[in-house]
Amino acid sequence: MNLFHRTPPAPDELEQLRAEKARLEARLEELEGDLELYRKQNQRIVQEAGPALQENAVLRYQLFKCQSDRQVLEFHVQGSRAEALAALNLLRQLSPALEAGTDLLEATLYLAHEARALGVLPAPLPALEARAQALWQAQHAQPWAFDPGRWLALRASSLLKALERQRQQAMQEAQHPADGLAAFDRGLAELADLLARLLQNLAKEG
C-alpha cells in the first residue's frame, strides 16, 4: 500500500474549497478596507484633537504656574506676618505690659500731652489729665513723663496691629491665603512691612 498516495478531491469537494477560498479572500479584502478606514479615522481624530491637546497642555502648565505662584505668595505672606509679629513681640519684651488699666492711663496721658502740644485744650481735658496723672502716680509712686520713643512705638504698634487684622480678615474670607493676600491692598501691605521695620529699630534702640 502506497502511504504517500493521495486521492484527489472529488469535484464537489474541490468546488467547496474554491468557494471557501473566495469567501476568505473577500473577507480579508473587507477587513483590510475596514482597517484602512479606521486608520484614516484615527489620523483625522488625531489631527482634530491636536489643538485641543495642545490647549490642554497649555492650561495644565498655567494651572501648575498658578499653583506655584500661590505657594510663593503664601510663603511671602507668612514671612511678612512673621516679621510683623516678631517686631511686636520684641517690643513687648523690651517694654513689657504694665498692670491692668495702666495702658488706658498711659493712653489718656499721651492724649493730653498731644492736645497740649497742638494747643487744643477743651474744658474737660485738664481735669482728665490731672485725674489720670494722679492714678498713674498712685500705681507707680512717681509722676508720668512723656517718652517720645515709647509714644512712637505705641502708635506704630497700634497701626501695625490694625493692618494685620485687616490682612488676616482678607485671608480668612478667601478660599486660599494667597487669594486673600492678592486681594489685600498692596500699598497697605507695604505700609505694614515698613511699620514692622520701624518697630524693630525702635525696639533695638530701646
C-alpha positions as CSV (number, residue, x, y, z in Angstrom):
1,M,0.0,0.0,0.0
2,N,1.4,3.4,-1.0
3,L,1.2,5.7,2.1
4,F,2.1,8.8,0.0
5,H,-0.6,8.3,-2.5
6,R,-3.4,10.8,-2.1
7,T,-6.8,10.5,-3.7
8,P,-7.6,13.7,-5.5
9,P,-10.6,15.6,-4.1
10,A,-13.9,15.0,-5.6
11,P,-15.3,17.7,-7.9
12,D,-17.8,18.7,-5.4
13,E,-15.2,19.0,-2.6
14,L,-12.9,20.9,-4.9
15,E,-15.7,23.3,-5.7
16,Q,-16.4,23.8,-2.0
17,L,-12.7,24.6,-1.3
18,R,-12.6,27.1,-4.1
19,A,-15.8,28.8,-2.7
20,E,-14.3,28.9,0.8
21,K,-11.1,30.4,-0.5
22,A,-13.0,33.0,-2.4
23,R,-15.1,33.8,0.7
24,L,-12.0,34.1,2.8
25,E,-10.3,36.3,0.3
26,A,-13.3,38.6,0.1
27,R,-13.5,38.7,3.9
28,L,-9.7,39.6,4.0
29,E,-10.3,42.3,1.5
30,E,-13.2,43.6,3.6
31,L,-11.1,43.6,6.8
32,E,-8.3,45.4,5.0
33,G,-10.7,48.0,3.8
34,D,-12.1,48.4,7.4
35,L,-8.5,48.7,8.7
36,E,-7.7,51.4,6.2
37,L,-10.9,53.2,7.1
38,Y,-10.1,53.0,10.8
39,R,-6.5,54.2,10.1
40,K,-7.9,57.3,8.3
41,Q,-10.4,58.0,11.0
42,N,-7.7,57.7,13.7
43,Q,-5.5,60.1,11.7
44,R,-8.4,62.6,11.4
45,I,-9.1,62.4,15.1
46,V,-5.5,63.0,16.0
47,Q,-5.4,66.0,13.7
48,E,-8.7,67.4,15.1
49,A,-7.6,66.7,18.7
50,G,-4.2,68.2,18.2
51,P,-5.2,71.8,19.0
52,A,-7.3,70.7,22.0
53,L,-4.5,68.6,23.3
54,Q,-2.1,71.5,22.8
55,E,-4.5,73.8,24.6
56,N,-4.9,71.3,27.4
57,A,-1.2,71.1,27.8
58,V,-1.0,74.9,28.0
59,L,-3.8,75.0,30.5
60,R,-2.1,72.4,32.7
61,Y,1.1,74.4,32.6
62,Q,-0.8,77.6,33.5
63,L,-2.5,75.8,36.4
64,F,0.8,74.5,37.6
65,K,2.3,78.0,37.4
66,C,-0.7,79.5,39.2
67,Q,-0.3,76.9,42.0
68,S,3.4,77.7,42.2
69,D,2.7,81.4,42.3
70,R,0.1,80.8,45.0
71,Q,2.7,78.9,47.1
72,V,5.2,81.7,46.6
73,L,2.5,84.3,47.7
74,E,1.6,82.2,50.7
75,F,5.2,81.9,51.7
76,H,5.6,85.6,51.3
77,V,2.6,86.5,53.4
78,Q,3.7,84.0,56.1
79,G,7.1,85.7,56.1
80,S,5.6,89.2,56.3
81,R,3.3,88.3,59.1
82,A,6.0,86.5,61.0
83,E,8.2,89.6,60.7
84,A,5.4,91.8,62.0
85,L,4.7,89.5,64.9
86,A,8.4,89.3,65.7
87,A,8.6,93.1,65.8
88,L,5.6,93.3,68.2
89,N,7.0,90.5,70.4
90,L,10.4,92.2,70.6
91,L,8.8,95.5,71.5
92,R,6.8,93.8,74.3
93,Q,9.9,92.1,75.6
94,L,11.8,95.4,75.8
95,S,8.8,97.3,77.1
96,P,6.6,94.8,79.0
97,A,3.0,95.5,79.6
98,L,2.1,97.1,82.9
99,E,-0.7,96.4,85.3
100,A,-4.3,96.1,84.1
101,G,-5.6,99.5,83.3
102,T,-2.2,101.2,83.1
103,D,-2.3,101.2,79.3
104,L,-5.5,103.2,79.5
105,L,-4.0,105.7,81.8
106,E,-0.9,106.0,79.6
107,A,-3.1,106.5,76.5
108,T,-5.1,109.2,78.4
109,L,-1.9,111.0,79.4
110,Y,-0.5,110.8,75.9
111,L,-3.8,112.2,74.6
112,A,-3.5,115.1,77.0
113,H,0.1,115.7,76.0
114,E,-0.7,115.7,72.3
115,A,-3.5,118.1,72.8
116,R,-1.3,120.5,74.8
117,A,1.4,120.3,72.0
118,L,-1.3,121.1,69.4
119,G,-2.6,124.0,71.5
120,V,-6.0,122.4,71.8
121,L,-7.2,122.4,75.5
122,P,-11.0,121.9,75.7
123,A,-12.5,122.4,79.1
124,P,-12.6,118.8,80.4
125,L,-9.1,118.0,79.2
126,P,-7.0,119.5,82.1
127,A,-9.2,117.7,84.7
128,L,-9.0,114.5,82.7
129,E,-5.2,114.7,82.6
130,A,-5.0,115.6,86.3
131,R,-7.1,112.5,87.2
132,A,-5.1,110.2,85.0
133,Q,-1.8,111.6,86.4
134,A,-3.0,111.0,90.0
135,L,-4.0,107.4,89.2
136,W,-0.6,106.8,87.5
137,Q,1.4,108.2,90.4
138,A,-0.6,106.2,92.8
139,Q,0.3,103.0,91.0
140,H,3.9,103.8,90.2
141,A,4.9,106.1,93.0
142,Q,6.2,108.7,90.5
143,P,4.6,111.1,88.0
144,W,4.1,110.1,84.4
145,A,6.6,111.6,82.0
146,F,6.3,111.8,78.2
147,D,8.6,109.3,76.5
148,P,8.9,110.1,72.7
149,G,10.4,106.7,71.8
150,R,7.6,104.8,73.7
151,W,5.0,107.1,72.3
152,L,6.1,106.4,68.7
153,A,6.4,102.7,69.4
154,L,2.9,102.5,70.8
155,R,1.5,104.4,67.8
156,A,3.4,102.3,65.3
157,S,2.3,99.1,67.0
158,S,-1.3,100.1,67.1
159,L,-1.2,100.8,63.3
160,L,0.6,97.5,62.6
161,K,-1.9,95.5,64.7
162,A,-4.8,97.2,62.8
163,L,-3.2,96.4,59.4
164,E,-2.5,92.8,60.4
165,R,-6.1,92.4,61.5
166,Q,-7.3,93.6,58.1
167,R,-4.8,91.3,56.3
168,Q,-5.9,88.4,58.4
169,Q,-9.5,89.1,57.7
170,A,-8.8,89.2,53.9
171,M,-7.1,85.8,54.2
172,Q,-9.9,84.3,56.2
173,E,-12.5,85.4,53.7
174,A,-10.7,84.0,50.7
175,Q,-10.6,80.3,49.8
176,H,-6.8,80.3,49.8
177,P,-4.5,82.5,51.8
178,A,-2.7,83.6,48.6
179,D,-6.0,84.9,47.2
180,G,-6.6,86.9,50.3
181,L,-3.1,88.3,50.1
182,A,-3.7,89.3,46.4
183,A,-6.9,91.0,47.4
184,F,-5.3,92.9,50.2
185,D,-4.2,96.4,49.1
186,R,-0.5,96.3,48.1
187,G,0.1,99.8,49.5
188,L,-1.2,98.8,52.9
189,A,0.9,95.6,52.8
190,E,4.0,97.7,52.1
191,L,3.0,100.1,54.9
192,A,2.7,97.1,57.3
193,D,6.2,96.0,56.3
194,L,7.6,99.5,56.9
195,L,5.9,99.7,60.3
196,A,7.4,96.3,61.3
197,R,10.9,97.6,60.4
198,L,10.2,100.8,62.3
199,L,9.2,98.8,65.4
200,Q,12.3,96.6,65.1
201,N,14.5,99.6,65.0
202,L,12.7,101.2,68.0
203,A,12.9,98.0,70.0
204,K,16.7,97.8,69.3
205,E,17.2,101.4,70.3
206,G,15.1,101.0,73.4
